[in-house]
Amino acid sequence: MKTVLSGRAHEVIIDTEGPVVIIGESINPTRRKRLVSTLLMKDFEYMLSIARSQISAMADVLDVNIGVPGAVDEELLPEAVIALQENFDIPLCLDSPNPVAIEAALKVARGKCIINSVNGEEKSLQRLLPIAKEYGAAIIGLVLDDEGISSDPEKRLRIAEKIIERAVRAGIKEEDIIIDPLAMAVSADPNACRVTLETIRLVHDRLGHNITQGASNISFGLPNRGNINNAYMAMSIMLGLTCPIANPEKISGLVRAADLVLGRDDYAIRFIEHYQMTMPS
């Protein structure tokens, strides 16, 4: 199944049979004081420098989260989108819990974006699916519902099925629904990663949809997070993860290696290209 996104003119294809697409996570004010302060002043130069670094590190899509206390999301998010698209031709993933901000950003966006995210709660489905349909956006379907977060992979699968069914009924193309199996911190629950990995397998094998996740969530609160994230990322890709939300500066090498091992990189062209770009001059 293929999800086609676009910036001003450039297309990115997320394909369940193709190479992994990296959604850059770093435009996010969490633990980034300088980004918080500059966004509050509506000074986008630092945000643009983060975007530039992610693109240089082989991000294919940029997640845009400008959730800053004291800011008006429905004003700031569209302004951030305009600034990014004036400088880069790359698809955007609009990351906000505020449907008004999402719609305001989609009104000014050029190309096809992703909404991050819709979940199985009734209020989320009712508020966001019509917006996605109206503006032709793809959606990320997060597998939680009005009963909360389940530790049963089969229940998470059923929530994914519910989101897909409701989205298709709302007029959204099935290929424009990307499922997020909900990665949780393994420090809080020893079985958290196993539950999410099994959910990835079920979604891939039974539904055939593209799959994303914020993979760094799993190592929260632990030392040596890079090793944990990389191990988990490799397992996730093997089971069907197609478009992780992560820091490309940290995972692009692993992603290129995984694609090569899984036969998605003929003659190691992409792997060698990455090696040549990152080796010291």
C-alpha positions in Angstrom: 0.0 0.0 0.0 1.3 3.4 -1.0 0.8 6.8 0.7 1.8 9.7 -1.5 2.7 13.0 0.1 3.9 16.2 -1.4 5.5 19.6 -0.6 5.2 22.4 -3.1 6.1 20.0 -6.0 8.3 17.2 -4.6 6.5 13.9 -3.8 7.4 11.3 -1.2 5.9 7.8 -1.4 5.6 5.8 1.7 5.3 2.2 0.6 4.7 -1.0 2.6 7.0 -2.7 0.1 9.6 0.1 -0.3 12.4 1.7 1.7 11.8 3.3 5.1 10.7 6.9 5.0 12.0 9.1 7.9 9.7 11.7 9.4 12.0 14.2 11.2 10.9 14.7 14.8 13.0 17.7 15.8 10.7 20.6 15.2 9.3 20.1 18.7 9.7 22.5 21.6 9.9 19.7 24.2 13.3 20.1 26.0 14.3 22.8 23.4 14.3 26.1 25.3 15.7 28.1 22.4 12.9 26.8 20.1 10.3 27.8 22.7 11.6 31.3 23.1 12.0 32.0 19.4 8.6 30.6 18.5 7.0 32.8 21.1 8.6 35.8 19.3 7.4 34.3 15.9 11.1 34.2 14.9 11.3 31.2 12.7 15.1 31.3 11.8 16.0 28.7 14.5 13.1 26.4 13.4 14.4 26.7 9.8 17.9 25.8 10.9 16.5 22.6 12.6 14.6 21.8 9.4 17.7 22.3 7.3 19.8 20.0 9.6 17.1 17.3 9.4 16.8 17.4 5.6 20.6 17.2 5.3 20.5 14.1 7.5 18.0 12.5 5.1 14.6 13.3 6.6 11.9 12.7 3.9 9.1 14.5 5.8 9.1 17.0 8.6 6.9 16.7 11.7 5.9 20.2 12.8 5.0 20.6 16.5 4.8 24.1 17.8 2.9 23.4 21.0 4.3 26.2 23.2 2.5 27.4 26.4 1.3 30.9 25.9 1.2 30.7 22.1 -2.0 30.7 20.0 -1.7 27.4 18.1 -4.1 28.4 15.4 -2.0 31.4 14.5 1.5 30.0 15.1 1.1 26.6 13.3 0.0 28.1 9.9 2.7 30.7 10.1 5.3 28.0 10.8 4.0 26.0 7.8 4.3 29.1 5.5 7.9 29.7 6.7 8.9 26.1 6.1 7.3 25.9 2.7 8.9 29.2 1.6 12.3 27.7 2.2 12.0 23.9 1.6 10.1 21.7 -0.8 9.3 18.8 1.6 6.1 17.3 2.8 4.9 18.2 6.3 3.3 16.2 9.2 1.1 18.6 11.2 1.4 17.7 14.9 -1.1 19.3 17.2 -3.9 18.2 19.5 -5.9 21.3 18.4 -8.2 20.6 15.4 -8.6 24.4 14.8 -4.8 24.8 14.4 -4.6 21.8 12.1 -7.3 23.2 9.8 -5.7 26.6 9.8 -2.4 25.1 8.8 -4.0 23.0 6.1 -5.6 26.1 4.6 -2.2 27.6 3.9 -0.2 24.4 3.1 0.9 23.7 -0.4 0.9 20.0 -1.2 -0.4 17.0 0.7 0.3 16.8 4.5 -0.2 14.3 7.2 -2.4 15.0 10.3 -0.7 13.8 13.5 -2.9 12.4 14.8 -6.4 10.9 14.8 -7.3 8.3 17.4 -10.1 6.0 18.2 -11.9 8.3 20.6 -15.2 9.4 19.2 -14.5 13.1 19.6 -11.2 12.8 17.7 -12.9 10.9 14.8 -15.8 13.4 14.6 -13.6 16.5 14.7 -10.6 15.5 12.5 -11.8 13.1 9.8 -14.0 15.8 8.1 -10.9 18.1 8.1 -8.7 15.5 6.6 -11.3 14.8 3.9 -11.9 18.4 3.1 -8.2 19.2 2.6 -7.1 15.9 1.2 -4.7 15.1 4.0 -3.4 11.8 5.1 -3.9 10.8 8.7 -2.0 9.0 11.4 -4.3 6.7 13.3 -3.2 6.3 16.9 -4.4 3.1 18.5 -6.1 4.3 21.6 -9.8 4.9 22.2 -12.4 6.1 24.7 -11.3 3.2 27.0 -7.7 4.4 27.0 -4.5 2.6 26.1 -4.8 -1.2 25.9 -1.9 -3.6 26.6 -3.5 -6.2 24.3 -2.1 -6.1 20.7 -5.4 -7.6 19.4 -7.4 -4.7 21.0 -5.0 -2.2 19.5 -5.5 -3.9 16.1 -9.3 -3.6 16.5 -8.9 0.1 17.2 -6.8 0.5 14.1 -9.6 -1.3 12.2 -12.1 1.1 13.7 -10.1 4.1 12.6 -9.7 2.8 9.1 -13.4 1.9 8.8 -14.5 5.3 10.0 -12.0 7.2 7.9 -13.0 5.3 4.7 -16.6 6.0 5.5 -15.8 9.7 5.8 -14.3 9.6 2.3 -10.6 9.3 3.1 -8.7 6.9 0.8 -7.6 3.8 2.6 -4.0 4.3 1.5 -4.0 7.7 3.2 -4.4 6.1 6.7 -1.1 5.4 8.5 -1.3 3.4 11.7 0.6 4.3 14.9 0.8 1.2 17.2 1.6 3.4 20.2 5.2 2.9 21.5 5.4 3.2 25.3 8.3 3.5 27.8 9.8 0.1 28.6 11.1 1.5 31.9 7.5 1.8 33.1 6.3 -1.5 31.6 8.7 -4.4 30.8 6.3 -5.7 28.2 5.6 -2.3 26.5 7.9 -3.0 23.5 6.7 -6.5 23.0 3.1 -5.3 22.9 3.9 -2.6 20.3 6.1 -4.9 18.2 3.3 -7.5 18.1 0.8 -4.7 17.1 3.1 -3.7 14.3 3.2 -7.3 13.1 -0.6 -7.6 13.2 -1.2 -4.4 11.4 1.3 -5.3 8.7 0.1 -8.9 8.2 -3.7 -8.4 8.5 -4.3 -4.8 7.4 -1.3 -4.1 5.1 -1.2 -0.4 6.1 1.8 1.9 6.4 3.0 2.2 10.0 4.6 5.0 12.0 5.6 5.5 15.6 7.6 7.9 17.8 10.3 5.2 18.4 12.3 7.2 21.0 9.4 7.0 23.4 10.4 3.5 24.4 13.7 4.5 26.1 12.4 7.4 28.2 14.1 7.6 31.5 16.9 5.1 30.7 20.7 5.6 30.1 22.3 4.8 26.7 19.0 5.5 24.9 20.6 5.3 21.5 21.4 1.6 21.7 17.9 0.9 23.0 16.2 2.9 20.3 18.3 1.3 17.5 17.6 -2.2 18.6 13.9 -1.5 18.8 13.9 0.4 15.5 15.6 -2.5 13.7 13.0 -5.0 15.1 10.1 -2.6 14.2 11.3 -2.3 10.6 11.6 -6.0 10.3 8.0 -6.4 11.4 6.5 -3.7 9.2 7.4 -0.2 10.4 7.5 2.0 7.3 7.8 5.7 8.4 9.2 6.3 11.9 9.0 9.7 13.5 12.6 10.1 14.7 15.7 12.2 14.6 17.3 11.5 11.2 20.7 12.5 12.5 20.6 9.5 14.8 18.7 6.8 12.8 19.4 7.4 9.1 22.4 5.0 9.1 20.4 2.3 10.8 17.5 2.8 8.4 19.8 2.6 5.3 21.4 -0.6 6.7 18.0 -2.2 7.5 16.7 -1.4 4.0 19.8 -3.0 2.5 19.5 -6.2 4.6 15.8 -6.5 3.7 16.5 -6.3 0.0 15.1 -2.8 -0.5 18.3 -1.2 -1.8 19.5 -2.6 -5.1 23.3 -2.8 -5.3 23.6 -1.0 -1.9 23.2 2.4 -3.7 21.4 4.2 -0.9 23.6 2.7 1.8 26.8 3.7 0.0 25.4 7.2 -0.7 24.6 7.6 3.0 28.1 6.4 4.0 29.8 8.8 1.6 27.7 11.7 2.8 28.5 11.1 6.5 32.1 9.9 6.4 34.6 12.6 7.7 36.1 14.7 4.9 
